Amino acid sequence: MRLFVLSAFAGLFVVVLTGCASTATPTVTPGSDLESPPLALSATEPQETEQFLSVINEYRELRDLGALTIDPSLTKVAEWMANDMATKNYFSHTDSLGRDSFRRMSDMGYDFNVWKGENLLAGAAMAQEAFTLWKNSPGHNANMLNPNFTVIGIARAYNATLFYGWYWATEFGGVSSSQNNTGRN
Protein backbone atom coordinates (compact mmCIF):
# COMPACT_ATOMS: atom_id res chain seq x y z
CA MET A 1 0.00 0.00 0.00
CA ARG A 2 1.28 3.48 -0.83
CA LEU A 3 1.49 6.00 1.98
CA PHE A 4 2.07 9.70 1.54
CA VAL A 5 2.70 12.40 4.08
CA LEU A 6 2.71 16.17 3.67
CA SER A 7 3.66 18.85 6.11
CA ALA A 8 3.24 22.59 6.24
CA PHE A 9 6.00 23.90 8.44
CA ALA A 10 4.71 26.46 10.85
CA GLY A 11 6.96 29.39 11.67
CA LEU A 12 7.98 30.50 8.20
CA PHE A 13 4.49 30.50 6.82
CA VAL A 14 3.04 32.46 9.72
CA VAL A 15 5.35 35.35 8.96
CA VAL A 16 4.82 35.15 5.20
CA LEU A 17 1.07 34.57 5.21
CA THR A 18 -0.08 36.95 7.92
CA GLY A 19 0.62 39.90 5.66
CA CYS A 20 -0.63 38.36 2.42
CA ALA A 21 -4.08 37.87 0.99
CA SER A 22 -4.94 36.37 -2.37
CA THR A 23 -7.87 37.75 -4.28
CA ALA A 24 -8.20 34.42 -6.10
CA THR A 25 -9.13 32.60 -2.88
CA PRO A 26 -12.88 32.35 -2.28
CA THR A 27 -14.27 34.38 0.59
CA VAL A 28 -15.73 32.15 3.27
CA THR A 29 -18.08 33.32 5.97
CA PRO A 30 -18.85 31.22 9.06
CA GLY A 31 -21.70 28.83 8.33
CA SER A 32 -21.32 29.01 4.55
CA ASP A 33 -21.25 25.97 2.27
CA LEU A 34 -17.55 26.57 1.58
CA GLU A 35 -16.92 25.97 5.28
CA SER A 36 -19.08 22.85 5.61
CA PRO A 37 -17.04 19.69 5.07
CA PRO A 38 -18.00 17.45 2.19
CA LEU A 39 -19.09 14.05 3.46
CA ALA A 40 -16.68 11.19 2.93
CA LEU A 41 -18.20 7.86 2.05
CA SER A 42 -17.45 6.45 5.50
CA ALA A 43 -17.34 8.29 8.81
CA THR A 44 -14.33 8.01 11.09
CA GLU A 45 -14.34 6.41 14.52
CA PRO A 46 -13.51 8.90 17.28
CA GLN A 47 -11.42 6.38 19.22
CA GLU A 48 -8.64 6.56 16.59
CA THR A 49 -8.38 10.35 16.83
CA GLU A 50 -8.42 10.04 20.64
CA GLN A 51 -5.70 7.40 20.38
CA PHE A 52 -3.61 9.70 18.20
CA LEU A 53 -3.91 12.49 20.78
CA SER A 54 -2.78 10.10 23.50
CA VAL A 55 0.22 8.88 21.49
CA ILE A 56 1.40 12.34 20.43
CA ASN A 57 1.09 13.64 23.99
CA GLU A 58 3.10 10.71 25.38
CA TYR A 59 5.75 11.48 22.75
CA ARG A 60 5.83 15.16 23.71
CA GLU A 61 5.93 14.35 27.44
CA LEU A 62 9.07 12.23 26.93
CA ARG A 63 10.71 15.38 25.57
CA ASP A 64 9.45 17.66 28.37
CA LEU A 65 6.98 19.41 26.08
CA GLY A 66 3.48 20.39 27.12
CA ALA A 67 0.51 18.29 26.14
CA LEU A 68 -1.63 19.36 23.22
CA THR A 69 -5.33 19.87 23.85
CA ILE A 70 -8.11 19.45 21.33
CA ASP A 71 -9.24 22.75 19.86
CA PRO A 72 -12.77 22.90 18.40
CA SER A 73 -11.88 25.29 15.57
CA LEU A 74 -8.83 23.28 14.52
CA THR A 75 -10.87 20.07 14.73
CA LYS A 76 -13.39 21.60 12.33
CA VAL A 77 -10.54 22.48 9.94
CA ALA A 78 -9.05 18.97 10.20
CA GLU A 79 -12.43 17.31 9.61
CA TRP A 80 -13.10 19.50 6.60
CA MET A 81 -9.67 18.79 5.10
CA ALA A 82 -9.69 15.01 5.65
CA ASN A 83 -13.21 14.77 4.21
CA ASP A 84 -12.40 17.05 1.29
CA MET A 85 -9.44 14.89 0.27
CA ALA A 86 -11.42 11.66 0.73
CA THR A 87 -14.41 12.99 -1.20
CA LYS A 88 -12.59 14.74 -4.03
CA ASN A 89 -9.72 12.24 -4.49
CA TYR A 90 -6.63 14.40 -4.02
CA PHE A 91 -3.74 14.74 -1.59
CA SER A 92 -2.32 18.23 -1.08
CA HIS A 93 -2.04 21.07 1.43
CA THR A 94 -3.91 23.15 -1.15
CA ASP A 95 -7.55 22.22 -0.77
CA SER A 96 -10.17 21.83 -3.49
CA LEU A 97 -11.03 25.54 -3.12
CA GLY A 98 -7.44 26.62 -3.76
CA ARG A 99 -6.67 27.54 -0.14
CA ASP A 100 -3.44 26.70 1.66
CA SER A 101 -3.62 25.42 5.23
CA PHE A 102 -3.21 28.84 6.82
CA ARG A 103 -5.92 30.50 4.72
CA ARG A 104 -8.23 27.55 5.43
CA MET A 105 -7.62 27.91 9.18
CA SER A 106 -8.34 31.62 9.03
CA ASP A 107 -11.44 31.18 6.85
CA MET A 108 -12.81 28.62 9.27
CA GLY A 109 -12.36 30.76 12.38
CA TYR A 110 -8.83 30.04 13.60
CA ASP A 111 -7.45 33.43 12.60
CA PHE A 112 -4.96 34.04 15.41
CA ASN A 113 -1.53 35.47 14.62
CA VAL A 114 0.30 32.54 16.23
CA TRP A 115 2.34 29.51 15.21
CA LYS A 116 0.32 27.19 12.96
CA GLY A 117 1.04 23.92 11.14
CA GLU A 118 -0.57 21.04 9.33
CA ASN A 119 0.34 17.39 8.80
CA LEU A 120 -1.48 15.30 6.20
CA LEU A 121 -1.29 11.60 5.46
CA ALA A 122 -2.95 9.19 3.05
CA GLY A 123 -3.11 5.43 3.31
CA ALA A 124 -2.79 4.75 7.05
CA ALA A 125 -5.85 3.38 8.83
CA MET A 126 -4.75 3.41 12.47
CA ALA A 127 -3.51 6.15 14.80
CA GLN A 128 -0.26 4.40 15.72
CA GLU A 129 0.62 3.89 12.05
CA ALA A 130 -0.08 7.56 11.26
CA PHE A 131 1.99 8.67 14.24
CA THR A 132 4.95 6.44 13.29
CA LEU A 133 4.97 7.70 9.70
CA TRP A 134 4.91 11.33 10.83
CA LYS A 135 7.53 10.67 13.51
CA ASN A 136 9.89 9.24 10.88
CA SER A 137 9.49 12.30 8.63
CA PRO A 138 11.61 15.28 9.72
CA GLY A 139 9.10 18.01 8.81
CA HIS A 140 6.13 16.22 10.35
CA ASN A 141 8.10 15.31 13.42
CA ALA A 142 9.11 18.97 13.82
CA ASN A 143 5.42 19.94 13.84
CA MET A 144 4.58 17.26 16.41
CA LEU A 145 7.43 18.42 18.68
CA ASN A 146 7.10 22.16 18.17
CA PRO A 147 6.99 23.70 21.66
CA ASN A 148 5.02 26.66 20.27
CA PHE A 149 2.04 24.41 19.56
CA THR A 150 -0.43 24.01 22.42
CA VAL A 151 -3.61 22.89 20.60
CA ILE A 152 -4.48 20.42 17.86
CA GLY A 153 -7.34 19.34 15.64
CA ILE A 154 -7.31 15.71 14.47
CA ALA A 155 -9.45 13.97 11.86
CA ARG A 156 -9.42 11.08 9.47
CA ALA A 157 -11.82 10.13 6.71
CA TYR A 158 -12.31 7.00 4.64
CA ASN A 159 -13.41 6.37 1.10
CA ALA A 160 -13.30 2.71 0.05
CA THR A 161 -13.43 3.62 -3.64
CA LEU A 162 -10.09 5.48 -3.54
CA PHE A 163 -6.61 4.00 -3.77
CA TYR A 164 -5.42 5.36 -0.41
CA GLY A 165 -8.70 4.83 1.45
CA TRP A 166 -7.80 6.70 4.65
CA TYR A 167 -6.93 10.40 4.82
CA TRP A 168 -5.63 12.09 7.98
CA ALA A 169 -5.31 15.78 8.82
CA THR A 170 -3.81 17.27 11.95
CA GLU A 171 -3.93 21.02 12.46
CA PHE A 172 -1.64 22.64 15.03
CA GLY A 173 -1.93 26.04 16.70
CA GLY A 174 -0.36 28.16 19.39
CA VAL A 175 -3.49 29.31 21.23
CA SER A 176 -6.89 27.86 22.05
CA SER A 177 -9.70 29.29 19.95
CA SER A 178 -11.95 29.18 23.01
CA GLN A 179 -9.77 31.72 24.84
CA ASN A 180 -10.58 35.41 24.55
CA ASN A 181 -7.42 36.41 22.70
CA THR A 182 -6.43 39.70 21.12
CA GLY A 183 -3.85 38.05 18.86
CA ARG A 184 -6.21 37.69 15.92
CA ASN A 185 -5.04 38.70 12.46
C-alpha positions as CSV (number, residue, x, y, z in Angstrom):
1,M,0.0,0.0,0.0
2,R,1.3,3.5,-0.8
3,L,1.5,6.0,2.0
4,F,2.1,9.7,1.5
5,V,2.7,12.4,4.1
6,L,2.7,16.2,3.7
7,S,3.7,18.9,6.1
8,A,3.2,22.6,6.2
9,F,6.0,23.9,8.4
10,A,4.7,26.5,10.9
11,G,7.0,29.4,11.7
12,L,8.0,30.5,8.2
13,F,4.5,30.5,6.8
14,V,3.0,32.5,9.7
15,V,5.4,35.4,9.0
16,V,4.8,35.1,5.2
17,L,1.1,34.6,5.2
18,T,-0.1,37.0,7.9
19,G,0.6,39.9,5.7
20,C,-0.6,38.4,2.4
21,A,-4.1,37.9,1.0
22,S,-4.9,36.4,-2.4
23,T,-7.9,37.8,-4.3
24,A,-8.2,34.4,-6.1
25,T,-9.1,32.6,-2.9
26,P,-12.9,32.3,-2.3
27,T,-14.3,34.4,0.6
28,V,-15.7,32.2,3.3
29,T,-18.1,33.3,6.0
30,P,-18.8,31.2,9.1
31,G,-21.7,28.8,8.3
32,S,-21.3,29.0,4.5
33,D,-21.3,26.0,2.3
34,L,-17.5,26.6,1.6
35,E,-16.9,26.0,5.3
36,S,-19.1,22.8,5.6
37,P,-17.0,19.7,5.1
38,P,-18.0,17.4,2.2
39,L,-19.1,14.1,3.5
40,A,-16.7,11.2,2.9
41,L,-18.2,7.9,2.1
42,S,-17.5,6.5,5.5
43,A,-17.3,8.3,8.8
44,T,-14.3,8.0,11.1
45,E,-14.3,6.4,14.5
46,P,-13.5,8.9,17.3
47,Q,-11.4,6.4,19.2
48,E,-8.6,6.6,16.6
49,T,-8.4,10.3,16.8
50,E,-8.4,10.0,20.6
51,Q,-5.7,7.4,20.4
52,F,-3.6,9.7,18.2
53,L,-3.9,12.5,20.8
54,S,-2.8,10.1,23.5
55,V,0.2,8.9,21.5
56,I,1.4,12.3,20.4
57,N,1.1,13.6,24.0
58,E,3.1,10.7,25.4
59,Y,5.7,11.5,22.8
60,R,5.8,15.2,23.7
61,E,5.9,14.3,27.4
62,L,9.1,12.2,26.9
63,R,10.7,15.4,25.6
64,D,9.5,17.7,28.4
65,L,7.0,19.4,26.1
66,G,3.5,20.4,27.1
67,A,0.5,18.3,26.1
68,L,-1.6,19.4,23.2
69,T,-5.3,19.9,23.8
70,I,-8.1,19.4,21.3
71,D,-9.2,22.7,19.9
72,P,-12.8,22.9,18.4
73,S,-11.9,25.3,15.6
74,L,-8.8,23.3,14.5
75,T,-10.9,20.1,14.7
76,K,-13.4,21.6,12.3
77,V,-10.5,22.5,9.9
78,A,-9.1,19.0,10.2
79,E,-12.4,17.3,9.6
80,W,-13.1,19.5,6.6
81,M,-9.7,18.8,5.1
82,A,-9.7,15.0,5.7
83,N,-13.2,14.8,4.2
84,D,-12.4,17.1,1.3
85,M,-9.4,14.9,0.3
86,A,-11.4,11.7,0.7
87,T,-14.4,13.0,-1.2
88,K,-12.6,14.7,-4.0
89,N,-9.7,12.2,-4.5
90,Y,-6.6,14.4,-4.0
91,F,-3.7,14.7,-1.6
92,S,-2.3,18.2,-1.1
93,H,-2.0,21.1,1.4
94,T,-3.9,23.2,-1.2
95,D,-7.6,22.2,-0.8
96,S,-10.2,21.8,-3.5
97,L,-11.0,25.5,-3.1
98,G,-7.4,26.6,-3.8
99,R,-6.7,27.5,-0.1
100,D,-3.4,26.7,1.7
101,S,-3.6,25.4,5.2
102,F,-3.2,28.8,6.8
103,R,-5.9,30.5,4.7
104,R,-8.2,27.5,5.4
105,M,-7.6,27.9,9.2
106,S,-8.3,31.6,9.0
107,D,-11.4,31.2,6.9
108,M,-12.8,28.6,9.3
109,G,-12.4,30.8,12.4
110,Y,-8.8,30.0,13.6
111,D,-7.5,33.4,12.6
112,F,-5.0,34.0,15.4
113,N,-1.5,35.5,14.6
114,V,0.3,32.5,16.2
115,W,2.3,29.5,15.2
116,K,0.3,27.2,13.0
117,G,1.0,23.9,11.1
118,E,-0.6,21.0,9.3
119,N,0.3,17.4,8.8
120,L,-1.5,15.3,6.2
121,L,-1.3,11.6,5.5
122,A,-2.9,9.2,3.1
123,G,-3.1,5.4,3.3
124,A,-2.8,4.7,7.1
125,A,-5.8,3.4,8.8
126,M,-4.7,3.4,12.5
127,A,-3.5,6.2,14.8
128,Q,-0.3,4.4,15.7
129,E,0.6,3.9,12.1
130,A,-0.1,7.6,11.3
131,F,2.0,8.7,14.2
132,T,4.9,6.4,13.3
133,L,5.0,7.7,9.7
134,W,4.9,11.3,10.8
135,K,7.5,10.7,13.5
136,N,9.9,9.2,10.9
137,S,9.5,12.3,8.6
138,P,11.6,15.3,9.7
139,G,9.1,18.0,8.8
140,H,6.1,16.2,10.3
141,N,8.1,15.3,13.4
142,A,9.1,19.0,13.8
143,N,5.4,19.9,13.8
144,M,4.6,17.3,16.4
145,L,7.4,18.4,18.7
146,N,7.1,22.2,18.2
147,P,7.0,23.7,21.7
148,N,5.0,26.7,20.3
149,F,2.0,24.4,19.6
150,T,-0.4,24.0,22.4
151,V,-3.6,22.9,20.6
152,I,-4.5,20.4,17.9
153,G,-7.3,19.3,15.6
154,I,-7.3,15.7,14.5
155,A,-9.4,14.0,11.9
156,R,-9.4,11.1,9.5
157,A,-11.8,10.1,6.7
158,Y,-12.3,7.0,4.6
159,N,-13.4,6.4,1.1
160,A,-13.3,2.7,0.1
161,T,-13.4,3.6,-3.6
162,L,-10.1,5.5,-3.5
163,F,-6.6,4.0,-3.8
164,Y,-5.4,5.4,-0.4
165,G,-8.7,4.8,1.4
166,W,-7.8,6.7,4.6
167,Y,-6.9,10.4,4.8
168,W,-5.6,12.1,8.0
169,A,-5.3,15.8,8.8
170,T,-3.8,17.3,12.0
171,E,-3.9,21.0,12.5
172,F,-1.6,22.6,15.0
173,G,-1.9,26.0,16.7
174,G,-0.4,28.2,19.4
175,V,-3.5,29.3,21.2
176,S,-6.9,27.9,22.1
177,S,-9.7,29.3,19.9
178,S,-11.9,29.2,23.0
179,Q,-9.8,31.7,24.8
180,N,-10.6,35.4,24.6
181,N,-7.4,36.4,22.7
182,T,-6.4,39.7,21.1
183,G,-3.8,38.0,18.9
184,R,-6.2,37.7,15.9
185,N,-5.0,38.7,12.5
